[in-house]
Amino acid sequence: MIRVTRPIVLSVIMVMLLASAGAAAAASPTETVQGAVKQVFPEQGGTPVQKVSTDQRRAQIRKAAESLFDFEEMSRISLGRYWTQVSQAEKDEFIRLFSGLIASSYMGKIEQYAGEPISYTGERVEGNAAVVQSRVVTPKGSQIEIEYRLNKAGERWAVYDLYVDGVSLVANYKTQFGRIIQRGSFADLLKTLREKAGS
């Protein structure tokens, strides 16, 4: 069974990742993340929230996720050494299924976001790689440290991993995927992902 640990913490993650990056092609890594927050949750930018249907909201979230995440890079890292052992057709299917898994897994959790304050505490840029550090303060006053890892994808920055209190999201998936492949095969992993996707 594929699952993500620490669901409450990770529900906050997608909040800060979901938004179209197209309008922020020239934006810095931090501006890209900040723009994402303001577009998906306007209250973070002081803009009144417009009511939309559940279906509209989910379509918006999915489209935004696809525009900001570098799903191919996330897929490559999550498969580790197995990435070079599978065909291009298998890679293409894995990327499609994996991107759907990430988007769908958080669909319900995103709606639980309560507008907790977000602060951006640092940025490091080294060539085409960047790290953006942020902090979420929960209603109870506890702090969650979230670090975004980004690569330059063409003219924009794209997120390929993030760390919550020092724990990597992609590494979590890599461990789960590796176990499935070791116990069976890559075909078994694809089968599991297909079942998760309901296809």
N, C-alpha and C positions, 0 to 999 in steps of 0.2 A: 504493500500500500504506500503510495506516495503522499506524503504530508509535509507541512511546514511547521516547524516547532515555534513556540512562543507566538501564538496567533494574535494576541492582543497587541503586542509590540509591533508585529509585522503589519497589522492593519493600519498603523500610522504610516508605514513606509510608502505604500502605494499612493497615499494622499499627496505626498510631496514629489511623486514621480510622474503623475498623470497630467499631461497637457501637451498640446501641439508645440513642437519646437520650430515649426516652419517660420513663424513670425520672429523668431529670435535667432536667425541664422548667424548674425554677427555678434550675438551676445556672449558674454564671458560665461564660464561654467556656473558661477554663482547666480548670475542673472538668469541663466537658463532654468535653474531649479526654482528660483524665486518667481519667475514668470509662470512656471508650471503650477505653483501653488495658487497664484492669483487667478489663473484662468479656470482651474477646476473648482477652486473654492474662493470666490470673489471676496468673501468677508475678510480674508487675510489682507486684502488690499483696500479695505474700507468701502467696497462696492456692494450695494444691496443684492441679495441673492434672488435670482429669477427661478420661479417654480417650473419644473419640467416633469414629464411623466417618468416612471421607472424605466420604461423601454428606451426613452430618449436619453436618460441619464447613463444607462449602461452602454448604449451605442457611443455616446460621447467619451466615456471612460475608455472603452476598447480602442477607439480611433486614436485617442490621445496617447495611450500606452504604446501603440504600434509606432507612433511618430517619435517618441522619445527614447525608448529602449533600443539598444543594439542587440537584437535577438540572435543574430548570427554569432556574434562574439560571445554572448552568454551561453549559447549552445555549445560552441567549441570548448569553452572552459569547463562547462558542466560535464562534458563527455571525457575530458582529459585525453589519455593515450588512445582511447577507443575512436576518437574523431578521425584519425588517419587510417583506421582499419575498416571503415564502412564506405560504401559507394556514394556518389554524389546524389543519386536518387534517394538513398536512405537518409543522407544528411538533410536534404530538402524536406522530407517528410518529418524528420525529427524537429527541425526548426519550426515548421508549421504547428506541430502538436505541442511543442514546448512553449511557444509564444501564447498559444491558446490556454495552456495550463496556468501560466503566470497571470494572464489577464482574468481568467475565470475564477481562479482560486481566491482572488481578493475582491471580486465583484460585490459580494454581500458585505464584506468587512469595511469597504470604503464608506458605505452609507452609514456606518456607525461613528464616523469621525465627528467629533463634537466641537471643532474649531479651536483646539488647544493652540496657545501661542507658539510660534516657531521663530527661532533666532538662528542666524547664520554666523558661525564663529570663526571660520577660516577658509582659505583657499590656497592650494598649491598647484602651480602649472609648470610642467616640465615637458617642453616640446608639444607633442600631440596627446599627452596624458595629463589628467588633472584630478584633484581630490577636492571635494567641497564638504566642509564639516558643518553640521547643524545640530540643534538641540530642540527637543520638544518637551514642554513642561505639562505634565498631566494635571487633571483637576485636583488631584490629591497632593500636588506639589512635587512629585518625584520627577527626575530628569532622565530623558532617554537621548543618548548620543547616537546620531545617525551620520554616517560618512558615505558620501557618494563617490564612486570611481567612474570616471568618464574618459572616453577617447574622442579624438576629433574624427568625425565621420563626414568627409567632404568639407562642407563649409559650416557645419554645426557640431555641437557637442552632443554626445549620446551616452547614456548610462549603460554600463555593462556589468556592474556589480555594486552592492552597497553593504555596509557593515552596520549592524545594530549592536551597540555596546560591545564592539569588537568582534562580532560574529558575522561571517560572510553568508549572504543569501545564496550565492551561486555555489559555494563550497558545500552548503547544506544539501542542495540538489545533487551535486557531484557524488557525495557519499551515498545517497539513496540510489542513484542511477547505477553506480558501480556495483552495489550489492545485487541489484537485479540482474545485471549482465554476468557477474561472476557465478551466480546461482543457475543461470540459464544461458541466455544469449542476447545479442542486440535485438533480435527479432522479438524476444520476450518483452524487452523494454518498450519497443514500438507498440506491441499489443496492449501493454498496460496503459500507455498514454492514449491509445485509441479508445480504450474502455473509459478512461477518465473523461475523454472528450465526448463520449456518447456516440462515436462514429462506428 
